[in-house]
Amino acid sequence: MTSKHIFFSGRFGGEKEVVARELHAALRNLGVNAHIVDAGPGRAFGAKTIYGLCHMELMICICYDDYGEKTDSSSCTFYELKHADDHHIPIYYLKMSDIWPPKPPKDFDGGNEGPDQIKFVIKKDDFYHDWNGKEWNAMVCAEEVKQELHKIFREKRLDESILNMNANNLSTLSNSPQVQEVTQHTPKIFREKRLDESILNMNPNAEKTKMNIKLMREGITKLMKDEGSASVQNDNEVVAPEDCLVMISFNDGSAGENAEALARFLTKNDYPTFCTRIYCPANAGDWRDVTLKGVKNCKIYIPLLTNGWQKSKECQYETRVLRQRIAYQDVKVIPVYYEDFDEAYDDTTDGHDYKLQWNDLQSVFRKKGDEDIWMNTIISLLVDGSTLSNSPQVQEVTQHTPKIFREKR
């Protein structure tokens, strides 16, 4: 069995990262041994990028205008592209903007190596898959990409088994030392559930039937509706602030329903999530007190960055309290940016410069109509950041997770 994979190269942060992660997950669902660097929420990449590059059979480049920029990071797309070219690794380009080839800005030190390398490596007549201007659909794109990859693999006589792995093969490959380093301290419940599966959490070979894209989307849409329904409240979904792994920060007027749906979804998928909109109606007491308990106890903090959240004094107060824990790396932040997030206001004194502070963190960009995507993207980040679960506090939480979660597959 091959240990090679298809490596994803792209600029991370915001919508660009969402596209890369969703396509990676969709290809995994289609049986492709795809690899994307995941260092857990808010953590550095480093050695994991080296592992990905050294074991790739082909590299997929998610090409926005700035692809190939030479930044001050040794794991930037400049070095990824250079490694592929130096070692004669086949490259597959996914064009996501009007400009081709990409035109990255000057290097971080004022040099021109990034733009020059693009001119040298990527020729105007090089093949690329053009998704610019289309409504993003990761599953449809993955189907098209996989067909084209088969042609490339045959032409270059590459190992096509990489494109046709079943779920068992993909799990077996996770036994590599690099992956074991991440999973060896993961609580038993996460290992048993094999949560390294794709964002859709589905087996493409179930009942020996190829996954149907239309049915997949319908299933996800139904799941989101089920999770978002407030008509039925199971006691197991009410997570106390002292028992939470995840806390959601939100402005009720602009994202209250989203926060509740996300909390139910994460809790049902074994990430106990505290949300005041769920907890407070079921428990007497001051909501400010329980909010502060959540801020003090959570290991993952997910702020829903709407315009309302930016201008909410309560949201800003709880986030200020959290800052000390961030400084001591005691909590990880996964920002969720909404379309109405006001960057101009964020740059002011009252705006607190969150975009600047959280620029290097893995984040999610939520668009209208993405109800069946954004929550699964968050799950994929939590799964790949499961080393957070090695803390005694989190192990204690997972050991006492309600029976329904331990038994549910």
C-alpha positions in Angstrom: 0.0 0.0 0.0 1.4 3.4 -1.0 2.3 6.0 1.7 2.2 8.8 -0.9 -0.6 11.4 -1.1 -1.8 14.4 -3.0 -0.6 17.6 -1.2 -2.7 20.8 -0.9 -0.8 24.0 -1.3 -2.6 27.3 -0.7 -2.7 30.6 1.2 -4.5 30.0 4.6 -6.9 32.3 6.3 -10.5 33.3 5.5 -12.3 32.2 2.4 -9.1 30.8 0.7 -8.6 28.3 3.5 -12.3 27.4 3.5 -12.1 26.5 -0.2 -8.9 24.4 0.3 -10.3 22.5 3.3 -13.6 21.8 1.7 -12.1 20.5 -1.5 -9.6 18.3 0.5 -12.5 16.8 2.5 -14.6 16.2 -0.6 -11.7 14.4 -2.3 -11.2 12.3 0.8 -14.9 11.3 0.6 -14.3 10.2 -3.0 -11.5 7.9 -1.9 -8.5 10.2 -2.8 -5.6 10.1 -0.4 -5.4 13.9 -0.1 -3.3 15.7 2.5 -3.7 19.2 3.9 -1.5 20.6 6.7 -3.4 20.8 10.0 -1.6 22.0 13.1 -4.8 22.4 15.2 -6.6 25.7 15.8 -4.3 28.6 16.0 -1.0 26.6 15.9 2.0 26.8 13.7 2.6 24.4 10.7 6.4 23.9 10.4 7.3 20.2 10.5 3.9 19.1 9.2 4.4 21.0 6.0 7.8 19.2 5.5 6.0 15.9 6.0 3.4 16.7 3.5 5.9 17.9 0.9 8.2 14.9 1.3 5.5 12.3 0.8 3.5 13.9 -2.1 3.0 12.3 -5.5 1.3 15.4 -6.9 0.6 18.9 -5.6 -2.7 20.7 -6.0 -2.3 24.5 -5.9 -5.3 26.6 -4.9 -4.4 29.7 -6.9 -5.7 33.1 -5.9 -4.0 36.2 -7.1 -1.4 36.1 -4.3 -0.4 32.4 -4.6 3.3 32.0 -4.5 4.0 35.0 -2.3 7.3 34.8 -0.3 6.4 35.7 3.2 8.5 35.5 6.4 7.2 32.0 7.0 9.3 29.0 5.8 6.0 27.1 5.2 4.5 29.7 2.7 3.4 28.8 -0.8 6.6 30.2 -2.3 8.6 27.3 -0.7 5.9 24.7 -1.4 6.0 25.6 -5.1 9.8 25.7 -5.1 10.0 22.2 -3.6 7.6 20.8 -6.1 9.5 22.3 -9.0 12.9 21.4 -7.7 11.9 17.7 -7.3 9.9 17.5 -10.5 6.6 16.8 -8.7 3.6 17.1 -11.0 1.5 20.2 -10.2 -2.3 20.6 -10.7 -3.6 24.2 -10.6 -7.1 25.2 -9.5 -7.7 28.8 -10.8 -9.8 30.8 -8.3 -9.4 34.4 -9.6 -9.4 36.4 -12.8 -5.6 36.7 -13.0 -3.5 33.9 -14.6 -0.8 33.1 -13.8 -1.1 34.4 -10.3 0.7 37.8 -9.5 1.9 37.7 -5.9 3.1 40.9 -4.3 6.7 41.7 -3.6 8.5 39.5 -1.0 8.2 40.4 2.7 11.8 41.7 2.5 11.2 43.8 -0.6 12.6 41.3 -3.0 11.0 39.8 -6.1 11.6 36.1 -5.8 7.9 35.3 -5.4 6.8 37.0 -8.7 9.9 35.7 -10.5 9.3 32.1 -9.5 5.7 32.2 -10.7 6.9 33.4 -14.1 9.5 30.6 -14.2 7.4 27.7 -12.9 3.9 28.5 -14.2 3.6 29.0 -17.9 0.6 30.7 -19.5 -0.3 27.6 -21.4 0.0 25.3 -18.4 -3.2 23.3 -17.8 -5.4 24.6 -15.0 -8.9 23.9 -13.8 -10.8 27.1 -13.9 -13.3 27.7 -11.1 -13.2 31.5 -11.2 -16.6 33.1 -11.2 -18.5 29.9 -10.4 -20.6 29.4 -7.3 -18.4 27.4 -5.0 -19.4 23.7 -4.6 -16.7 21.6 -3.2 -18.3 18.3 -4.0 -18.9 19.1 -7.6 -15.4 20.5 -8.0 -13.9 17.3 -6.4 -15.7 15.1 -8.9 -14.3 17.1 -11.8 -10.8 17.3 -10.3 -10.7 13.5 -9.6 -11.5 12.8 -13.3 -8.7 15.0 -14.4 -6.3 13.6 -11.9 -6.9 10.1 -13.3 -5.8 11.4 -16.7 -2.7 13.0 -15.3 -1.7 9.9 -13.3 -2.1 7.7 -16.4 0.0 10.1 -18.6 2.8 10.4 -16.0 2.5 6.7 -14.9 1.9 7.7 -11.3 0.4 5.4 -8.7 -3.4 5.6 -9.3 -4.2 3.7 -6.1 -3.8 7.1 -4.4 -7.0 8.1 -6.2 -9.0 5.0 -5.2 -8.5 4.4 -1.5 -11.3 3.0 0.6 -12.0 4.2 4.1 -10.0 1.3 5.6 -7.0 2.2 3.5 -7.1 5.8 4.6 -7.3 4.8 8.2 -4.4 2.5 7.9 -2.2 5.2 6.4 -2.9 7.3 9.5 -0.5 4.9 11.3 2.5 6.8 10.0 4.8 8.2 12.8 3.9 11.8 11.8 0.2 11.2 12.3 0.7 9.0 15.4 2.4 12.0 17.0 -0.9 13.9 16.8 -3.2 11.0 17.8 -1.2 9.1 20.5 -2.6 11.3 23.4 -6.1 11.7 21.9 -8.8 10.5 24.3 -10.2 7.0 23.6 -13.5 8.3 22.4 -11.9 10.2 19.5 -9.8 7.3 18.5 -12.8 4.9 18.5 -14.9 7.3 16.4 -12.0 7.8 13.9 -12.8 11.5 13.7 -10.0 12.0 11.1 -12.7 11.4 8.4 -13.8 14.2 6.1 -15.9 17.3 7.0 -18.9 15.4 5.8 -18.1 12.5 8.2 -19.4 9.9 5.6 -17.9 6.7 4.3 -17.7 6.8 0.4 -17.8 3.0 0.2 -20.7 2.4 2.5 -22.8 -0.5 1.3 -20.4 -0.8 -1.6 -22.1 2.2 -3.3 -20.3 5.2 -4.7 -21.3 8.4 -2.9 -23.9 10.3 -4.7 -23.2 14.0 -4.7 -26.8 15.1 -4.8 -27.8 12.8 -2.0 -24.8 14.0 0.0 -25.9 17.6 -0.2 -29.5 16.7 0.7 -28.3 14.8 3.7 -26.2 17.6 4.9 -28.9 20.1 4.5 -31.3 17.9 6.4 -28.7 17.5 9.2 -28.3 21.3 9.5 -32.0 21.8 9.7 -32.2 19.1 12.4 -29.4 20.7 14.3 -30.8 24.2 14.0 -34.3 23.2 15.2 -35.1 24.7 18.6 -38.4 22.8 18.9 -36.9 19.9 20.7 -34.2 20.4 23.4 -32.5 17.3 24.7 -31.0 17.6 28.2 -27.7 16.1 26.8 -27.4 19.2 24.6 -27.3 21.6 27.6 -23.6 21.9 28.4 -22.6 23.7 31.6 -19.8 26.3 31.4 -17.6 24.3 33.7 -18.0 21.2 31.6 -17.4 22.6 28.1 -14.6 22.0 25.6 -15.9 24.7 23.3 -17.5 28.1 23.9 -19.3 30.2 21.3 -19.2 34.0 21.6 -22.0 35.7 19.7 -24.4 38.7 19.5 -27.9 37.3 19.8 -29.5 39.8 17.4 -27.2 39.1 14.5 -26.2 35.4 15.1 -28.2 33.9 17.9 -29.8 31.2 15.8 -26.5 30.3 14.2 -24.8 30.1 17.6 -27.5 27.7 18.9 -27.4 25.5 15.8 -23.6 25.3 15.9 -23.5 24.5 19.6 -26.0 21.6 19.2 -24.1 20.4 16.1 -20.7 20.3 17.9 -22.1 18.8 21.1 -23.8 16.1 19.1 -20.5 15.3 17.5 -18.8 14.9 20.9 -17.4 18.5 21.3 -19.3 19.6 24.4 -20.2 23.2 23.6 -21.4 26.0 25.9 -23.8 28.5 24.5 -25.7 30.9 26.7 -28.7 30.8 24.4 -29.1 27.1 25.2 -27.9 27.0 28.8 -29.6 30.0 30.3 -33.2 29.2 29.6 -32.7 25.8 31.3 -30.8 27.1 34.3 -31.6 29.9 36.8 -28.9 32.5 37.5 -27.1 35.6 36.0 -26.1 35.0 32.4 -23.0 37.2 32.9 -21.7 34.9 35.6 -22.1 31.8 33.6 -20.5 33.5 30.5 -17.4 34.3 32.6 -17.3 30.7 33.7 -17.3 29.6 30.1 -14.5 32.0 29.2 -12.4 30.6 32.1 -13.0 26.9 31.3 -13.2 26.5 27.6 -10.3 25.1 25.6 -11.6 26.4 22.2 -13.3 29.8 21.8 -15.3 30.4 18.6 -16.4 34.0 18.1 -19.1 34.6 15.5 -17.7 37.8 14.0 -20.8 39.7 12.9 -21.1 43.5 12.8 -23.3 43.2 15.8 -20.6 41.2 17.7 -18.1 43.9 16.9 -20.2 46.6 18.5 -21.5 44.6 21.4 -20.0 45.7 24.7 -20.8 42.3 26.3 -19.0 40.4 23.5 -16.0 42.7 23.7 -15.8 42.4 27.5 -15.7 38.6 27.5 -13.1 38.6 24.7 -10.9 41.0 26.7 -11.1 38.6 29.7 -10.1 35.7 27.4 -6.9 37.6 26.1 -4.8 36.6 29.1 -5.5 32.9 28.5 -4.6 33.4 24.8 -1.3 34.9 25.8 -0.5 31.8 27.9 -1.7 29.6 25.0 -4.3 28.1 27.3 -7.1 28.4 24.8 -7.4 28.3 21.0 -9.4 30.6 18.9 -11.3 29.8 15.7 -12.7 33.1 14.3 -15.8 32.8 12.1 -16.0 35.9 9.8 -19.4 36.9 8.6 -20.0 39.0 5.4 -21.0 42.0 7.4 -17.8 42.1 9.5 -16.6 45.7 9.2 -12.9 45.8 8.6 -12.8 49.6 8.6 -14.4 49.7 12.1 -12.1 46.9 13.2 -9.1 49.2 12.4 -10.4 51.8 14.9 -9.7 52.0 18.6 -13.2 50.7 19.4 -12.8 47.9 16.9 -9.8 46.2 18.7 -7.9 45.1 15.6 -9.2 41.5 15.7 -8.4 40.9 12.1 -4.7 41.8 12.7 -4.5 39.9 16.0 -6.0 36.7 14.6 -4.6 37.0 11.1 -2.4 33.8 11.5 -5.1 31.6 13.0 -7.1 29.0 11.1 -10.5 30.7 10.5 -13.8 30.2 8.8 -15.5 32.6 6.4 -19.3 32.2 6.5 -21.3 33.3 3.5 -25.1 33.5 3.2 -26.3 30.2 1.8 -23.4 28.3 3.3 -25.5 26.7 6.1 -24.5 23.2 4.9 -20.8 24.0 4.8 -19.5 26.2 7.5 -20.3 24.0 10.5 -18.6 21.0 8.9 -15.5 23.2 8.2 -15.3 23.9 11.9 -15.6 20.2 12.7 -12.7 19.5 10.3 -10.6 22.0 12.2 -11.5 20.5 15.6 -10.8 17.0 14.4 -7.4 17.9 13.0 -6.6 19.8 16.2 -7.5 16.9 18.5 -4.2 17.1 20.3 -5.9 19.8 22.4 -7.7 16.9 24.0 -4.6 15.7 25.9 -5.1 18.1 28.7 -6.4 16.6 32.0 -9.4 19.1 32.0 -10.5 17.9 28.5 -9.9 14.2 29.3 -12.1 14.6 32.4 -14.9 16.1 30.2 -14.7 13.4 27.6 -14.7 10.6 30.1 -18.0 11.9 31.4 -19.6 12.6 28.0 -23.2 11.4 28.2 -23.7 7.7 27.2 -25.6 8.6 24.0 -22.4 10.3 22.6 -20.1 7.4 23.6 -22.4 4.8 21.9 -23.3 6.8 18.8 -21.2 6.0 15.8 
